[in-house]
Amino acid sequence: MTTTDTPAPRADAPPRGGEIICEDVVRIFSADGIEVQALQGLNLHVAAGDLVAIVGASGSGKSTLLTILSGLDTPTAGKASVAGTDLLTMRGRARVNYQRHTVGFVWQQTSRNLLPYLTALENVCLPMSLAGNASVPHAEQLLRLLGVEHCRDRTPTEMSGGEQQRVAIAVAVANSPQVLLADEPTGELDEATSVEVLEMMRAVNAELGVTVLIVTHDPTVSEHVRRTVQIRDGRTSTEVLRRRETDEHGQEQHIAEEFAVLDRVGRMQLPHDFVDALELKDRVRLALEPDHVGVWRDATNDPKPAPEGDAPPSGGSNDQAGTSGADGTGPTEPPAGEETR
Ligand SMILES: Nc1ncnc2c1ncn2[C@@H]1O[C@H](COP(=O)(O)OP(=O)(O)OP(=O)(O)O)[C@@H](O)[C@H]1O
């Protein structure tokens, strides 16, 4: 293995994350004459240097999205670019370079991330060697950043699951990618170890400036990221944004606000619990108000008389499903986060 003294990335290096843009991405699989539309016009924008979790039920299209973003698959239609690389037109050598330099991956199965007969240091040096610039000092610095310098000379079987995933993160960022993609990185770990690995993802995001996208079933993941995007039926449906605020008593508050995602042509998916709570189905009544949109159950065939007061535009019940104004709030409305829960 060749070694050169390439300077290691500085902890105070400026952010160099890549932007992720998906517009109306469609992926159709054909198997045994049956077509499955795994992504049905998915829209997603992740800003450079952001840390985002993608959540969703099994079969919602998460892995399909990640496989496209990692350059292992190509969308059937739409637009997708990562760090300025167009993923639909990328071919041959450009694809290899993209996978080697632009993106790094961490997969759920530790066996897929690390070669079992190499030590942690050798595993981290390997992608650098393939790119022609292996640097032992850089690999050692990454192992230190991930808190696994003590595993330097151990093979994967001599490490715990959490240590293996930390080394896997070091491998994934060895060639200084602009985007780090992780597919269920905590899927095989217990809760405490999962938290450690997620904190390491945050550290890599903060220290190296790399954009991080984590696909997961794990609900605790969303507590560790600023933004969680939910995919439903191959489309982005809702988002939760988290931030910390200090209240008037000097106490730190964790604020989580949930938003419905509106696509470029104005489509949105109502959260399941809203639909269930008001028994919405087939069609709903809509009303444009000065600062919000009202959504009502279609009561055309409803035997119940409509109550007085805040009535829908042309009769029916006043079961209001949700509101969203230009700024998401109105003078008498609760904050956006409370509106959608
Ligand atoms: N290669 C394929 N051929 C045919 N259908 C596929 C293929 N890959 C995925 N699908 C289908 O596309 C849909 C989305 O699958 P995907 O694996 O992206 O979902 P997911 O959200 O990652 O699910 P999970 O959380 O269970 O991994 C599913 O209906 C799946 O059966």
The ligand as an SDF file (V2000), in Angstrom:
LIG
                    3D

 31 33  0  0  0  0  0  0  0  0999 V2000
  -35.0830   -4.3430   -8.0010 N   0  0  0  0  0  0  0  0  0  0  0  0
  -36.3890   -4.2840   -7.7980 C   0  0  0  0  0  0  0  0  0  0  0  0
  -37.2510   -4.9120   -8.5830 N   0  0  0  0  0  0  0  0  0  0  0  0
  -38.5940   -4.8280   -8.3880 C   0  0  0  0  0  0  0  0  0  0  0  0
  -39.1580   -4.0940   -7.3960 N   0  0  0  0  0  0  0  0  0  0  0  0
  -38.3350   -3.4420   -6.5640 C   0  0  0  0  0  0  0  0  0  0  0  0
  -36.9130   -3.4890   -6.7020 C   0  0  0  0  0  0  0  0  0  0  0  0
  -36.3590   -2.7320   -5.7040 N   0  0  0  0  0  0  0  0  0  0  0  0
  -37.3850   -2.2440   -4.9980 C   0  0  0  0  0  0  0  0  0  0  0  0
  -38.5600   -2.6590   -5.4900 N   0  0  0  0  0  0  0  0  0  0  0  0
  -39.8920   -2.3000   -4.9860 C   0  0  0  0  0  0  0  0  0  0  0  0
  -39.9520   -0.8880   -4.8880 O   0  0  0  0  0  0  0  0  0  0  0  0
  -40.6540   -0.4940   -3.7090 C   0  0  0  0  0  0  0  0  0  0  0  0
  -39.7530    0.3630   -2.8340 C   0  0  0  0  0  0  0  0  0  0  0  0
  -38.6990   -0.4570   -2.3370 O   0  0  0  0  0  0  0  0  0  0  0  0
  -37.5250    0.1020   -1.3970 P   0  0  0  0  0  0  0  0  0  0  0  0
  -36.5880   -1.0330   -1.1600 O   0  0  0  0  0  0  0  0  0  0  0  0
  -36.9740    1.3450   -1.9740 O   0  0  0  0  0  0  0  0  0  0  0  0
  -38.3350    0.4560   -0.0750 O   0  0  0  0  0  0  0  0  0  0  0  0
  -37.7780    0.8120    1.3730 P   0  0  0  0  0  0  0  0  0  0  0  0
  -38.5540    1.9830    1.8500 O   0  0  0  0  0  0  0  0  0  0  0  0
  -36.3040    0.9610    1.3290 O   0  0  0  0  0  0  0  0  0  0  0  0
  -38.1640   -0.4890    2.1860 O   0  0  0  0  0  0  0  0  0  0  0  0
  -37.3810   -1.1690    3.4250 P   0  0  0  0  0  0  0  0  0  0  0  0
  -37.4490   -0.1840    4.5590 O   0  0  0  0  0  0  0  0  0  0  0  0
  -38.1730   -2.4120    3.6900 O   0  0  0  0  0  0  0  0  0  0  0  0
  -35.9860   -1.4520    2.9790 O   0  0  0  0  0  0  0  0  0  0  0  0
  -41.1120   -1.7820   -3.0410 C   0  0  0  0  0  0  0  0  0  0  0  0
  -42.4270   -2.0330   -3.4620 O   0  0  0  0  0  0  0  0  0  0  0  0
  -40.1600   -2.8260   -3.5830 C   0  0  0  0  0  0  0  0  0  0  0  0
  -40.7770   -4.1030   -3.6330 O   0  0  0  0  0  0  0  0  0  0  0  0
  1  2  1  0
  2  3  1  0
  2  7  2  0
  3  4  2  0
  4  5  1  0
  5  6  2  0
  6  7  1  0
  6 10  1  0
  7  8  1  0
  8  9  2  0
  9 10  1  0
 10 11  1  0
 11 12  1  0
 11 30  1  0
 12 13  1  0
 13 14  1  0
 13 28  1  0
 14 15  1  0
 15 16  1  0
 16 17  2  0
 16 18  1  0
 16 19  1  0
 19 20  1  0
 20 21  2  0
 20 22  1  0
 20 23  1  0
 23 24  1  0
 24 25  2  0
 24 26  1  0
 24 27  1  0
 28 29  1  0
 28 30  1  0
 30 31  1  0
M  END
$$$$
